């Protein structure tokens, strides 16, 4: 099976680069995939008509056009789209995504997966990996986290592992937030064990991918 995997930013791409082989086997043995990182999530366009500039690479702005293209492309067996739920109501958001995909003709075999609230929730879901990567993490801050809750997830992780916490990152501004998230993907991702992760949203990604390739 060949899978096209779309993710809303490059730090998510870095994480999935190390997780996909753990979830569905090495690249090309037996399944292959291609990762596409975008520069933000955006929103599903009104009337499912893509008008945004594709060069800006905002994922949901391009979703109808992408789905139609994948549906017509031979050799693509499935499309997996990984997004942060952020503060959205998850069931409603997922319904909108599925409706947009279903409106494309032909419709590609599509799996949507949401990180609740942000992809950093998946690092919290594997506390062993997080602490191996950051042995000096503040345990009292980590203890405040309620798994897969809407609680400004990346900021809480930054408060636990980054000198000066999220306030220092925000004060410095871009591109530091993105650089820090890349570091987490590179340092924590390789240490993660998908089968011990307690994040419900990560579990849905793990189980969904494995069922997809059965």
C-alpha positions, 0 to 999 in steps of 0.5 A, spaced: 500 500 500 502 507 498 499 512 503 500 520 502 500 523 509 499 530 510 500 534 516 499 541 518 507 543 519 514 541 519 514 539 526 509 534 525 512 532 519 519 530 523 515 526 528 511 522 523 518 521 520 520 517 526 513 514 528 511 511 521 516 506 521 514 504 528 507 504 526 506 500 519 513 498 518 520 500 514 519 504 508 517 500 502 517 494 506 511 492 505 508 499 505 510 506 502 508 513 504 510 520 502 509 526 507 507 533 506 508 538 511 504 545 510 505 551 513 498 552 517 492 549 518 487 554 515 480 552 514 475 548 509 473 553 503 466 555 502 463 551 497 469 547 497 472 551 492 479 552 493 481 560 491 487 560 496 494 561 493 497 554 493 504 557 494 502 559 501 501 551 503 495 552 508 493 545 508 485 546 509 485 551 504 487 546 499 483 540 501 478 540 496 483 541 490 488 536 494 482 530 495 480 531 488 487 530 485 488 524 489 482 521 488 484 521 480 491 519 481 493 511 480 497 508 485 495 512 491 491 507 496 490 512 501 490 519 504 492 520 511 491 527 514 493 529 521 491 535 524 491 539 531 484 540 533 486 546 537 480 549 541 475 546 536 469 541 537 472 535 535 466 531 533 464 537 529 470 538 526 471 531 524 464 531 521 466 537 516 473 534 514 469 527 512 464 531 508 469 535 504 472 529 502 466 525 501 464 531 496 470 529 491 469 525 486 472 520 486 473 520 493 480 517 495 480 512 501 482 518 507 483 517 514 483 523 518 486 524 525 486 529 530 491 531 535 487 533 542 489 539 543 495 539 539 500 534 537 504 535 543 499 531 547 502 525 544 509 527 547 505 527 554 502 520 552 509 517 553 512 520 559 517 515 559 520 518 552 519 525 554 523 524 561 528 520 557 529 526 552 528 531 558 531 528 564 531 535 568 523 536 566 519 539 571 515 534 574 510 538 578 509 542 571 508 535 568 503 533 573 498 539 571 497 536 565 490 532 564 491 527 558 488 530 551 485 536 554 484 543 551 490 546 556 495 550 551 498 544 551 505 546 547 505 552 552 505 547 558 510 542 555 515 548 554 514 550 561 516 543 563 522 543 559 524 549 556 529 554 560 524 560 562 518 556 559 513 558 554 513 566 556 521 566 554 519 563 547 513 567 546 517 573 548 523 572 543 517 570 538 518 567 531 521 563 529 523 560 536 516 557 537 517 552 531 524 551 532 523 548 539 517 544 537 522 541 531 527 539 537 521 536 541 520 532 535 527 530 534 529 528 541 522 525 544 520 522 537 525 516 536 524 514 544 516 513 543 513 507 544 507 507 540 504 501 544 505 504 551 502 511 549 496 513 553 494 519 549 487 517 546 488 521 540 494 518 539 491 511 540 486 513 534 492 514 529 496 508 531 490 503 531 487 507 524 494 506 521 494 499 523 487 497 520 488 501 514 494 497 512 491 490 514 
